[in-house]
């Protein structure tokens, strides 16, 4: 591990979660440049590349739909395809090719990765007890960053991974956590059921992660000891015209929290009556979230250049109110966090490098108030849909509460 660390470097590794420093070139994939656009977003290229570096790569397949899963990266879904050609997940080729394990975080990419929350605060899992909440002391636990998960079972359409980890939160409380991930490539019947459509005229892939954490310790996880949460993040390929769509319900309070890195400019974030439109061009580092009072169980994006509608759904009960707060500070309310997050990558300052050409769609479980031996499950499902614009628009109107015509000219 490279031990020559600058503050500028440290902040870069934090780009996805709310840190306040610059980005590092080692995290950035040069294959995302226009010079290599011919191999970008190509499933066969990604399959060959990942298998070269990870011979234990797991591939799921059902007809033309496929998924690549990496045990070395915590059973992470690296990418999927609906037709064997388009590749939807962002992959950090340079970092993987280097074989390095970097300090603080390794942004390998992938459209469904497993993390645990909270990040900051008095119950933080990313800071040691007594350390200041700054980039120099921030550390993603290796268990959810660079350590492998064990492949327990697999079929042509599913794979099960497991791991047991022991972490100490910022309050000095030890958490013994059993983790299980079941990744399933969804059949057409299940896709049609969840999306309430007939998919014959569309190219669709659906990938579901069923994530379970268990309290394997001897004490209960409570508001006094800290309660972890399941945090699933998906890195997708950005493009100049791509837009993240975040629907929300009517209710009290602001529909969207855009204070993570400072207020998002109005030309990059539009707050409508039923949804927010958020640029996904990887040109401006920004992040938004939706609290449980306003969240739905859908979030998505649309890229008109490829006519691809991405839809993410997840377990969410509007009665749940305790979600972990990941702010880097001693918090007034450690369980007043967001259900949904969306992130657009970009340089910290003009002329600086960045992590890559990606955006993220994220969901979190409620805080896990678990007695010893008890479990919590959080399902996160991603669909990529390509087809006639009118059919995509019908899906967007119904699930994302947005007419795709509103995106034109943004």
N, C-alpha and C positions, 0 to 999 in steps of 0.2 A: 504494500500500500504506500502510495506517495505521501510522505509526511511533510513536504514543503507546501504549506497552506497559507494562502493570503485571504484577507477578509473578502476581497472581491470574488475569489474563487468560491468561498464558503456560501455566499449568498446565492450564487448561481445554482447550486445543488438544491436550494430551497425553492426554486421558482414555482413549483406546482402548488405549494401549500401556504404561502403567505409570508415568505421572508423578504427582507429588504436590502438586498445587495446585488452585485452583478453576476453575470453568468460565466461559465467556464467552457473553454473550447473542447475539453475532453468529453463533455457530455453531448456535444453537437454532432449530428450525422451529416457529413459532407455529401452523402448520397441523396440528400434532400435538395441539392442544388439543381438549377435548371440544366446543368451540363450532363446530369445523369437521369433526367426525367424519364428516359425511355425504359428504365428498369424500375422506376418507382411504382408502387401500388400494383405490382405484378405478383400473383400468388406463387407461380412456379419459381420465380427468382427468390422470393422470401423463403419458400420451402427449402430450396437448395442451400441458401445462405445459412439458415438456422440449423439445418441438419449437419452442415460442415462443422459448425462450432459446438453443436449439442447433439451427438449421435443418439441420445436417449429421447429425442423429440418425439412427442406423441401426436399423431395425426388422426383426427376423427373424420369420417366421411359418410355421407348419405346422399347418393346420387351425385349431382354436381356440387352440392354444398360440402364444404370442408372447413376444418379448424386445426390450427397448430398450437400445441400446448407445451410449455417448457417446464419440466420438473425442477430444473436448477433455479428457476425464478419463481418459486413458490406456487407451482402449478398454474402459471400465468397463461392466459389465452393471448398469444402474441398477435394473431391475425385470423381472419375468417374470409371465406369467399362464397358467393352464391352460384358462380358459374365456372369456377376453376381458373379464372383469369384475374378479375379484379381482386385486390387485396386491401382490406379496409383498416387494419390496425397499423399505427405508426411504429416503426422499428428503428432503434438507434444503432445503425450498422457500425459506425466507427467505434462506439464504446464496446459493443459485443466483439468486434474483430480484434480490439486491442488486448482482450483477455484480462484487463485490469479490474481490480475492485477498488473503487475510489472512496475517499473519506465521505462520510455524512449521508450520501444518497447515491444510488446508481440508477439513472434513468434509462433502463434498457428498452422501455417502450411497452407495447402490449395493450390490447383493447379491453382487458378485464384482469386487473391485478388486485391482490388481497393486501389490505393494510388494516391497522388497528388505530382507533382514536382513543383519547384525545392527543393532539400533538403538543399543545402548550397548556399553561395553567397549572394549578396546584396538583392536578392528577396526571400531568403530562407523562407520556411514554417516550418522548424524544429528547428529554433533558434529565440530567442527573440531579438529585436532591441538592439544593443550595446553589446550583449554577445559575448564572444570569440567563435570561431569555434572549439570547443573541445568536447570530449565525455561527460564531466561533464554537459555541457549546452545543449546537443542535446536532443530533445524531439519530438517523433512522435505525431502529433496532435491526441488527443483521438478520434476525429471524424472519423479518418481512421485507428484506431488501436484497441480501446476497446469499443467504443460506437456502439450500434446496428443501423441497417438501418430498415426502416419500410417496411413490406411486403404489397405491394399495390394490387397485383393481382397474381393469379396462375392458371395454367392448368396442366394436367398430364405431359406436356413437356416443360413448361416455367414458370418463376417466375419473377415478377417485384418488384424492391426495390427502395426506394427513401429516400433522406435526404437533409436537408438544413443546411449548416454550415457557420459560420463566422470565418475567420482566419485573423490574421494580419501578414504580411510578415516582413522581416528583415528591410525593409525601412520604416516601420510604416504605410503601406497602408493596409486598411481593404478590404478584399475580401469576399463578400457575394456570396456563391456558391450553386446553386441548383444541386443536383446529382441524376441521375437515372441510374439504372442498370437493364437490361433485360437479364436474363440467359435463353438460349434455348438449349435443347437437340435436336441435328439435326437429321432429318429423313434420311433414306438411300439415297433417291433421291438427297438431298442436299449435303450429303457427297460425293456421286459419282460425282456431278457437280463440287464441289470445288476441289476435288482431281483428277478429270478426270480419273476415274477408274470404273470398275465393281467390286463391293465389295463382291460379293457372296461367294468367296473363302476365305475371310478374316474376322477376328473379328475386328470391328472398333467401337469406340465411338467418337462422335464429340460434343463438348460443346462450345457454343459461348456466350461471354458477349458483350452486346452492351451498351457502357458507354457514358453518356452524361453529360456535365457540362454546366450550364447556369450562365451568369452574372446577378445576382439579385440585384446588387448594383446600385448606382447612377452615377458612373464614369466608363469610359472605361478602359479596361485592355490594357496597351500599354507597349512599351519597356522602357518607363520612369517610370511607376508605378509598373511594374512587370506583367508577364503573366504566369499563372499557366498552368500545363499540366496534362493530364491523364496518369497514370503510372500503368500498369498491370503487376503483378509478379506471376509466377507459381512455387511452390515448388514441385519437383518430387523426388521420391525415388532413391537415389544413389545406385550404385553397383560397385564392383571392376573393371568390364569390360565396364561400360557405358561410352559413349563419346557424348559430345555436338558437334553438327555440325552447323557451322555458315557460310552460303554462302554469297558471296559479288560480286558486279559488278566490271567490269574494270573501272578504273578512276584514278584520281590524289590523292595523299595523301596515308597514310598508310591504309591498309585494315582493321586492327584491332587495337584498343586502349587497351593495356594491362598494363597501368600505374596506375591503380586504387590502387593496394596494392603493387606496385613494379613490375618489369618485371616478367612475368610468365616463369619459366624454360622451356627450349626447349623440355624436355621429357614429358611435360604436355600440351604444346600448339604447334601445327604444323601449320604453315602458308603455305597453298598451293596456286595454281594459282587461284582457284575459290572458295575455302572455307577454313575455319580454323577448326581444330580438337582439342577439348579441353576436358581434362579428367573430368569425372563427378563421381568421386569415393568418394567424401567427405573426402578426406585425406589431402587436401592442400588448404587453403583458398586463393582464387584468383577470379578475375573478369575481364571480357573483354567487349568491346563495339564496335559498328560499327556506324559511322557517316552517315548522309544522302547522302553524295556524293558516298558512296560505298554500302549502304544497299540494300537488296532486301526485299520483304515482307514475307520472310520465315525464320524460324530458327527451329532447331530440335535436336533430340538425338536418339541414338540407344543403346539398351542393348541386347547383344547377348545371355546373360544367360536366358532371357525370350523371346527372339525373338520379342521384342517390339520396334517399330519405333514410336517416338513421333514427331508430326509435329505441329508447331505453325505458324499461319498466322494472319495478322493484317492489318488494313488500313494504307496505306503508299503511298504518292505521292512524287516521286523523285524531283519534283519542289519545295517542301517545304524545307526550309533551317533553319528555326528558331526552334531549340529544346533546352529545358532548360538545363543549365549547373548546375550540382549538387555538384561541387567541394566545399570543405570546406575552402573557402577563398574569399576575395574581388576579383572579377573576371574582367579580361580585356574584356571578351565577355560573358555575361550571357546567350546568346542564341546560343552557339556553342557546344551543347551537342550531345549525341548519340541517335539513334533511337532504337537500339537493345542492350540489355545487357544479359550476361550469367554469372552466379555465381556458384562456387563450394565451398561448405563449408569445413571447416577444422579447426584445432586448430591454434591459433595465434602462439604458440610456442610448441615445443615438450613436451609432457607430460601434456599439459593443456587440459581442457575440451573444447567442442565446442557446437554450437547450435544443430546440429543433422546430421543425415545421409541423406542429401538432396542436390540437386542442383537446380538452378533457371533458367527459361527462361522468359525474360522480354521484353515488348515493350512499347513505349511511343508515345503519340500524339505530334503533333507540339505544340509550345507555343500558348496559346489561346488568340489571339488578338480580344477581343470581346467587342462590345458596350453594354450598359445596355440592358438587355432583349435578347441578342443574345446567341446562343448555339453552342457547338462543340461536335461532336460524334467521338468515337474511338471504333472500333470493334476488338476483340481479340478472336481468335478461336483456340482451342486445339484439336488435333486428336491423339488417341492412336490406333496403328494398329498392329495386330499380325497375322502371317501367314507364308507361305512359304518364305524362304529367297530371292528367285529370284524375287518374286513380291515386297517385301519390297525394294529390291535393285533398281528396276525400279522406284519406287517412290522417293527414295533418290537421284538417278541420276538426275531426272527431276526437283524436287522441291528444293533439298538441294545441287545440283551440285556436288555430292559426290558418288563415288562407295564404297559401304560398304566393299568391299574387302580390301580397304585401312586401315580399322580399325583393321584388324586382326594382332595380335601380339603387339598392342600398350600397 
